[in-house]
Amino acid sequence: MSEGFIRNVRVYLALQKIQWKEQLSYRASFVIYLVFFLLLALQNFVAITIIYGVSSGILGWSYYQMLALTSTATLLFCIIVYTVDPNWLVEELTKGSLDQHLARPVNTQLALLSRTGSKEVVSSVAGAIVILAYTLLHLSFTPLEFAGFVLLFLTGLFTLLSVWLLIIVGSYHLFKKGGFLYTMQGIFQTSGQYPIGLFGIFGGLVLTLVFPVALATNYPVAVLTGQLSPASYLGMLALAIVIMVLAYKGTGELMKRYVSGGG
């Protein structure tokens, strides 16, 4: 098992290296996009600063708590965008362009994720990390709470990525199109930047169970701010793992029914 895992990681890193070389072959365009995505990472910082400069805030969250939430959400979705381009992946499956790639002796989900994504968004990832680091300097938390934040964030990230891949592959099977997935991605990206309480009970359930954005944004930040009890933390961690496993297996089952669009 360990040998298979190491082989999968090596293949993924090798393909990432190839993609980076392709991106860097157009240096001027790449630099322009780097600047663009860096500005996107800064826009939430500016927006939250303005909101808290003219109002008392959002649902009792302090300025730095909201900065922690928005920067965590930005980091989350920039990693998602870096990893997978939904419409591109659906189109490649439809055309059969990934057939040879999928035939390699690597994990199917890893094979899908290793051939797509926007590398320019790495500047947004860096920007979000800088803003989050600045924010953490102004929050009071213990080392254990910080470790809990990191663990739940990473678990939530892999959970969301697994669910997103399931939705993408499901879109291929149902519609053979994926352009609308950009709109869906944008909706949930925006939703992750606000306290889950704003969306009511139904919205909270959707953002926790259906498209589990809150498991990687609201709940990890709640650990830092002392709003999540140890029992609730363990429950959310277990829930994230269950959803991740189910989504992973669901994608595997759908790919077993994959029929190449290229014949």
KEKE-3310 file (N, C-alpha, C; in steps of 0.2 Angstrom, whole numbers, plus 5000, padded with zeros to 4 digits):
npx = (5004:5010:5019:5012:5005:5016:5021:5009:5010:5022:5020:5010:5017:5026:5018:5013:5025:5027:5016:5018:5030:5024:5015:5024:5030:5024:5028:5025:5011:5008:5014:5005:4993:4997:4998:4985:4977:4983:4978:4965:4966:4968:4956:4946:4952:4952:4938:4932:4939:4933:4919:4919:4924:4913:4902:4895:4899:4897:4886:4891:4904:4921:4932:4945:4942:4933:4942:4950:4941:4938:4950:4954:4944:4947:4960:4956:4948:4956:4966:4958:4955:4968:4970:4960:4951:4935:4926:4935:4940:4928:4926:4937:4935:4924:4928:4937:4951:4958:4960:4972:4979:4972:4973:4985:4995:4989:4981:4963:4956:4967:4973:4964:4964:4977:4979:4974:4968:4972:4987:4992:4985:4992:4998:4987:4985:4997:4995:4984:4988:4998:4989:4981:4991:4995:4983:4981:4991:4984:4974:4969:4974:4977:4991:4986:4973:4976:4983:4971:4964:4971:4971:4957:4955:4963:4957:4944:4947:4951:4940:4930:4936:4935:4921:4919:4925:4917:4905:4909:4913:4900:4893:4898:4893:4880:4877:4887:4893:4901:4901:4893:4897:4907:4899:4893:4904:4908:4897:4898:4910:4909:4900:4907:4914:4908:4899:4891:4879:4872:4865:4854:4845:4843:4852:4864:4864:4866:4878:4886:4883:4880:4887:4902:4907:4908:4915:4928:4930:4921:4920:4934:4939:4931:4936:4948:4943:4937:4924:4919:4916:4925:4919:4910:4919:4926:4915:4913:4925:4924:4913:4917:4927:4919:4910:4920:4925:4914:4911:4923:4922:4911:4915:4924:4915:4907:4917:4920:4910:4913:4914:4923:4923:4930:4929)
npy = (4994:5006:5008:5010:5022:5031:5030:5036:5049:5053:5053:5062:5074:5075:5077:5089:5097:5097:5104:5117:5121:5122:5133:5143:5145:5155:5169:5183:5183:5175:5182:5193:5187:5183:5195:5199:5189:5191:5203:5199:5192:5202:5209:5205:5208:5222:5225:5220:5228:5240:5238:5236:5248:5257:5251:5240:5228:5210:5199:5198:5195:5199:5211:5205:5192:5190:5193:5182:5172:5176:5176:5162:5156:5161:5156:5142:5141:5145:5136:5125:5130:5130:5117:5110:5113:5114:5114:5112:5099:5092:5094:5088:5074:5072:5073:5063:5065:5062:5048:5040:5045:5041:5028:5025:5017:5023:5031:5034:5046:5054:5054:5062:5074:5078:5084:5096:5113:5130:5137:5150:5155:5154:5165:5171:5162:5163:5177:5175:5168:5176:5187:5179:5175:5188:5191:5181:5185:5194:5187:5178:5162:5145:5134:5121:5124:5130:5120:5111:5119:5119:5105:5103:5112:5106:5094:5097:5103:5093:5085:5094:5095:5082:5081:5090:5085:5074:5080:5086:5075:5069:5079:5077:5064:5066:5078:5081:5093:5107:5121:5128:5125:5134:5145:5139:5136:5149:5154:5146:5149:5162:5161:5154:5164:5171:5171:5156:5157:5167:5161:5154:5139:5130:5134:5133:5119:5114:5120:5113:5099:5096:5103:5105:5117:5125:5116:5118:5131:5140:5132:5128:5141:5144:5136:5142:5154:5150:5145:5133:5118:5104:5092:5095:5098:5086:5079:5086:5084:5070:5070:5076:5067:5056:5061:5064:5051:5045:5053:5051:5037:5037:5045:5036:5025:5031:5033:5021:5018:5026:5031:5033:5048:5049:5038)
npz = (5000:5004:4995:4983:4986:4987:4974:4967:4972:4967:4953:4953:4957:4947:4935:4939:4939:4925:4921:4927:4919:4907:4910:4913:4901:4894:4900:4901:4901:4912:4923:4923:4926:4939:4946:4945:4952:4965:4969:4970:4981:4991:4991:4999:5012:5011:5009:5021:5031:5027:5030:5044:5047:5046:5052:5065:5063:5059:5064:5078:5076:5078:5071:5068:5069:5058:5048:5049:5045:5032:5025:5027:5020:5007:5005:5005:4993:4984:4983:4979:4966:4961:4960:4952:4937:4934:4922:4911:4915:4913:4899:4894:4898:4891:4877:4877:4880:4891:4891:4889:4900:4911:4910:4916:4929:4942:4955:4952:4955:4958:4946:4939:4945:4943:4931:4928:4933:4939:4939:4941:4951:4962:4968:4974:4984:4992:4996:5004:5014:5020:5024:5033:5042:5048:5054:5063:5073:5080:5087:5101:5106:5110:5108:5106:5101:5089:5082:5081:5073:5061:5058:5056:5046:5035:5034:5030:5018:5010:5010:5004:4992:4987:4987:4977:4966:4964:4960:4948:4940:4940:4934:4921:4918:4918:4910:4901:4901:4909:4911:4919:4932:4936:4940:4951:4959:4962:4969:4981:4985:4989:4999:5009:5015:5025:5041:5046:5052:5045:5035:5039:5046:5036:5025:5032:5034:5021:5018:5026:5025:5011:5001:5008:5013:5025:5034:5032:5034:5042:5054:5057:5060:5071:5080:5083:5089:5100:5100:5098:5105:5112:5110:5100:5090:5088:5083:5071:5064:5062:5054:5043:5038:5035:5025:5016:5013:5007:4996:4989:4986:4979:4967:4962:4959:4949:4939:4935:4927:4916:4899:4885:4877:4865:4858)
capx = (5000:5014:5023:5007:5004:5022:5020:5004:5013:5028:5017:5006:5022:5029:5014:5013:5031:5026:5011:5022:5034:5019:5013:5030:5033:5021:5030:5021:5004:5008:5015:4999:4988:4999:4996:4977:4975:4985:4973:4959:4967:4968:4950:4942:4955:4949:4931:4931:4941:4928:4913:4920:4925:4907:4897:4897:4901:4893:4884:4895:4911:4925:4936:4950:4938:4931:4948:4952:4936:4938:4957:4954:4940:4951:4965:4953:4946:4962:4969:4954:4956:4974:4970:4955:4947:4929:4924:4940:4940:4922:4927:4942:4932:4919:4932:4942:4958:4962:4960:4979:4981:4968:4975:4991:4993:4989:4974:4959:4955:4973:4974:4960:4966:4984:4979:4970:4970:4975:4993:4993:4981:4997:4999:4982:4987:5002:4992:4979:4993:5001:4984:4980:4997:4994:4977:4983:4995:4979:4969:4971:4972:4982:4994:4981:4968:4979:4983:4965:4962:4975:4969:4951:4955:4965:4952:4939:4949:4951:4933:4927:4939:4932:4914:4919:4927:4911:4900:4912:4912:4893:4891:4900:4889:4873:4876:4893:4895:4903:4902:4889:4900:4910:4894:4892:4910:4908:4892:4900:4916:4907:4896:4912:4918:4903:4897:4886:4873:4869:4862:4849:4846:4843:4858:4869:4865:4868:4885:4890:4882:4880:4894:4904:4912:4909:4919:4935:4930:4918:4921:4941:4940:4927:4941:4953:4939:4934:4916:4918:4918:4929:4914:4908:4925:4927:4910:4914:4930:4922:4908:4921:4930:4914:4909:4926:4926:4908:4912:4929:4920:4906:4918:4926:4910:4906:4922:4920:4905:4916:4915:4927:4920:4934:4929)
capy = (5000:5012:5009:5013:5029:5034:5030:5041:5055:5055:5054:5069:5079:5075:5081:5096:5100:5098:5110:5123:5122:5125:5140:5148:5146:5162:5172:5189:5182:5172:5187:5197:5184:5183:5201:5199:5185:5193:5208:5196:5190:5208:5213:5204:5212:5229:5225:5219:5234:5246:5236:5237:5255:5260:5247:5237:5221:5205:5194:5198:5193:5205:5213:5200:5185:5190:5193:5175:5168:5177:5173:5155:5154:5163:5151:5136:5141:5146:5129:5121:5132:5128:5110:5108:5117:5109:5114:5109:5092:5089:5094:5083:5068:5071:5072:5057:5067:5059:5041:5038:5047:5037:5021:5024:5013:5027:5032:5037:5053:5058:5055:5067:5080:5080:5086:5102:5118:5136:5138:5157:5157:5153:5172:5172:5157:5167:5183:5173:5165:5182:5190:5175:5176:5194:5190:5176:5189:5198:5183:5174:5155:5141:5130:5115:5126:5131:5113:5109:5123:5117:5099:5103:5115:5102:5088:5100:5105:5086:5084:5098:5093:5075:5082:5094:5080:5070:5084:5087:5069:5068:5083:5074:5059:5069:5083:5081:5100:5109:5128:5131:5123:5140:5149:5135:5137:5156:5155:5143:5153:5168:5158:5152:5170:5174:5166:5151:5159:5171:5157:5150:5132:5126:5136:5130:5111:5114:5122:5108:5092:5095:5106:5106:5123:5127:5111:5120:5138:5142:5128:5128:5147:5143:5133:5148:5159:5147:5145:5126:5114:5098:5087:5097:5098:5079:5078:5089:5080:5064:5071:5078:5061:5052:5064:5063:5044:5043:5056:5047:5031:5039:5046:5029:5021:5034:5032:5014:5019:5031:5028:5038:5052:5049:5031)
capz = (5000:5005:4988:4979:4988:4985:4966:4965:4974:4962:4947:4953:4957:4940:4931:4941:4936:4918:4920:4928:4914:4902:4912:4913:4894:4893:4906:4902:4903:4919:4928:4923:4930:4946:4949:4946:4958:4971:4970:4972:4988:4995:4990:5006:5017:5010:5010:5029:5034:5026:5033:5051:5049:5046:5056:5071:5061:5057:5069:5084:5075:5078:5065:5066:5068:5051:5043:5049:5041:5025:5023:5027:5014:5001:5005:5003:4987:4979:4983:4975:4959:4959:4959:4947:4933:4933:4915:4908:4916:4910:4892:4892:4898:4885:4871:4878:4880:4897:4891:4890:4906:4915:4909:4920:4935:4947:4958:4947:4957:4958:4939:4936:4948:4941:4924:4927:4938:4937:4942:4942:4957:4968:4971:4979:4990:4996:4999:5009:5019:5023:5028:5039:5047:5051:5058:5069:5078:5084:5090:5107:5106:5113:5103:5104:5097:5083:5079:5079:5067:5055:5056:5053:5039:5030:5033:5027:5012:5006:5010:4999:4985:4986:4985:4971:4961:4963:4957:4942:4936:4940:4928:4915:4916:4917:4905:4896:4901:4915:4912:4925:4938:4938:4944:4957:4963:4964:4975:4987:4987:4993:5005:5014:5018:5030:5046:5044:5055:5041:5030:5043:5047:5029:5022:5036:5033:5014:5018:5030:5023:5004:4999:5015:5014:5032:5037:5031:5035:5049:5060:5059:5063:5077:5085:5086:5093:5106:5099:5096:5111:5110:5108:5093:5086:5086:5078:5064:5061:5060:5049:5037:5036:5033:5019:5011:5011:5003:4990:4986:4983:4974:4961:4960:4956:4943:4934:4933:4921:4911:4892:4882:4871:4859:4855)
cpx = (5004:5017:5018:5006:5010:5022:5015:5007:5018:5025:5013:5011:5025:5025:5013:5019:5030:5021:5014:5026:5030:5017:5018:5033:5029:5022:5026:5014:5003:5009:5009:4994:4990:4997:4988:4975:4977:4981:4967:4960:4966:4961:4946:4945:4952:4942:4929:4933:4936:4922:4914:4922:4918:4901:4900:4899:4896:4892:4888:4902:4915:4929:4941:4947:4936:4936:4950:4948:4937:4945:4957:4950:4944:4956:4962:4951:4951:4966:4965:4955:4963:4974:4966:4951:4941:4927:4929:4940:4934:4923:4932:4940:4927:4923:4936:4949:4962:4962:4967:4981:4978:4970:4982:4990:4994:4982:4970:4958:4961:4975:4970:4962:4973:4985:4976:4972:4973:4981:4994:4990:4986:4998:4993:4983:4992:4999:4987:4983:4995:4995:4982:4985:4996:4988:4978:4987:4990:4974:4973:4969:4978:4985:4990:4976:4970:4980:4977:4962:4965:4972:4962:4951:4957:4960:4946:4941:4949:4944:4929:4930:4936:4925:4914:4921:4921:4906:4903:4911:4904:4890:4893:4895:4882:4872:4881:4895:4897:4903:4898:4892:4905:4906:4893:4898:4910:4903:4895:4906:4914:4904:4901:4915:4913:4901:4891:4879:4869:4864:4856:4850:4847:4850:4864:4870:4868:4876:4889:4889:4883:4886:4897:4909:4913:4914:4926:4935:4928:4920:4929:4942:4936:4932:4946:4949:4936:4926:4914:4920:4921:4925:4912:4913:4926:4921:4910:4920:4928:4917:4912:4924:4925:4912:4914:4926:4920:4909:4918:4926:4915:4909:4921:4921:4908:4911:4923:4915:4907:4917:4918:4923:4924:4934:4934)
cpy = (5006:5014:5012:5020:5033:5035:5036:5048:5058:5056:5061:5075:5080:5079:5088:5100:5102:5104:5117:5125:5125:5132:5145:5149:5153:5166:5179:5188:5179:5177:5192:5194:5183:5189:5201:5195:5187:5199:5205:5194:5196:5211:5211:5208:5220:5230:5224:5225:5240:5244:5238:5244:5259:5257:5244:5229:5216:5199:5193:5196:5199:5205:5207:5193:5185:5190:5185:5171:5169:5175:5166:5153:5156:5158:5144:5136:5142:5139:5124:5123:5130:5121:5107:5113:5113:5109:5111:5102:5089:5088:5088:5076:5067:5070:5065:5058:5064:5052:5038:5039:5043:5030:5019:5020:5018:5028:5036:5044:5057:5059:5061:5074:5083:5083:5093:5107:5124:5138:5146:5159:5156:5160:5173:5168:5161:5173:5181:5171:5171:5186:5186:5175:5182:5194:5186:5180:5193:5194:5179:5167:5151:5137:5124:5118:5128:5125:5110:5113:5121:5110:5099:5106:5110:5096:5091:5102:5098:5084:5087:5096:5087:5076:5086:5090:5076:5074:5085:5081:5067:5072:5080:5068:5061:5073:5084:5089:5102:5117:5131:5129:5129:5144:5146:5136:5144:5157:5152:5146:5159:5166:5157:5158:5173:5169:5162:5153:5163:5168:5153:5143:5128:5127:5133:5122:5110:5115:5117:5101:5091:5097:5109:5111:5125:5122:5113:5128:5140:5138:5128:5135:5147:5140:5138:5153:5156:5146:5137:5122:5107:5093:5089:5097:5091:5077:5080:5086:5074:5064:5072:5072:5056:5054:5063:5056:5042:5047:5053:5041:5032:5041:5040:5025:5024:5033:5025:5013:5023:5027:5034:5041:5052:5042:5026)
cpz = (5000:4998:4983:4980:4986:4977:4964:4967:4969:4955:4947:4953:4950:4935:4933:4939:4929:4917:4922:4922:4908:4903:4911:4906:4891:4899:4907:4904:4910:4924:4928:4927:4938:4950:4950:4952:4965:4973:4973:4979:4993:4995:4997:5012:5017:5012:5018:5033:5033:5030:5041:5053:5049:5049:5062:5070:5059:5062:5075:5082:5075:5072:5063:5066:5061:5046:5043:5045:5034:5022:5023:5021:5007:5000:5002:4996:4981:4978:4978:4967:4956:4957:4953:4944:4931:4925:4910:4908:4913:4902:4890:4893:4893:4878:4871:4878:4886:4897:4893:4897:4912:4915:4913:4926:4941:4949:4953:4949:4956:4950:4936:4939:4946:4934:4923:4933:4936:4941:4944:4949:4963:4971:4976:4985:4995:4999:5004:5015:5023:5027:5034:5044:5051:5056:5064:5075:5082:5087:5096:5106:5108:5107:5101:5100:5090:5079:5077:5073:5061:5053:5053:5046:5034:5029:5029:5019:5007:5005:5004:4992:4983:4983:4978:4965:4959:4959:4950:4937:4935:4934:4921:4913:4915:4911:4900:4896:4908:4916:4918:4932:4940:4942:4951:4962:4966:4970:4981:4990:4991:4999:5011:5018:5023:5035:5044:5046:5050:5036:5033:5043:5041:5026:5026:5035:5026:5014:5022:5028:5015:5001:5005:5015:5021:5036:5037:5032:5042:5055:5062:5063:5070:5083:5088:5090:5099:5106:5098:5102:5108:5107:5101:5088:5083:5081:5071:5060:5058:5054:5042:5034:5032:5026:5014:5008:5006:4996:4986:4982:4978:4967:4958:4956:4949:4937:4931:4927:4916:4904:4888:4876:4865:4856:4857)
residu = (MET:SER:GLU:GLY:PHE:ILE:ARG:ASN:VAL:ARG:VAL:TYR:LEU:ALA:LEU:GLN:LYS:ILE:GLN:TRP:LYS:GLU:GLN:LEU:SER:TYR:ARG:ALA:SER:PHE:VAL:ILE:TYR:LEU:VAL:PHE:PHE:LEU:LEU:LEU:ALA:LEU:GLN:ASN:PHE:VAL:ALA:ILE:THR:ILE:ILE:TYR:GLY:VAL:SER:SER:GLY:ILE:LEU:GLY:TRP:SER:TYR:TYR:GLN:MET:LEU:ALA:LEU:THR:SER:THR:ALA:THR:LEU:LEU:PHE:CYS:ILE:ILE:VAL:TYR:THR:VAL:ASP:PRO:ASN:TRP:LEU:VAL:GLU:GLU:LEU:THR:LYS:GLY:SER:LEU:ASP:GLN:HIS:LEU:ALA:ARG:PRO:VAL:ASN:THR:GLN:LEU:ALA:LEU:LEU:SER:ARG:THR:GLY:SER:LYS:GLU:VAL:VAL:SER:SER:VAL:ALA:GLY:ALA:ILE:VAL:ILE:LEU:ALA:TYR:THR:LEU:LEU:HIS:LEU:SER:PHE:THR:PRO:LEU:GLU:PHE:ALA:GLY:PHE:VAL:LEU:LEU:PHE:LEU:THR:GLY:LEU:PHE:THR:LEU:LEU:SER:VAL:TRP:LEU:LEU:ILE:ILE:VAL:GLY:SER:TYR:HIS:LEU:PHE:LYS:LYS:GLY:GLY:PHE:LEU:TYR:THR:MET:GLN:GLY:ILE:PHE:GLN:THR:SER:GLY:GLN:TYR:PRO:ILE:GLY:LEU:PHE:GLY:ILE:PHE:GLY:GLY:LEU:VAL:LEU:THR:LEU:VAL:PHE:PRO:VAL:ALA:LEU:ALA:THR:ASN:TYR:PRO:VAL:ALA:VAL:LEU:THR:GLY:GLN:LEU:SER:PRO:ALA:SER:TYR:LEU:GLY:MET:LEU:ALA:LEU:ALA:ILE:VAL:ILE:MET:VAL:LEU:ALA:TYR:LYS:GLY:THR:GLY:GLU:LEU:MET:LYS:ARG:TYR:VAL:SER:GLY:GLY:GLY)
# end
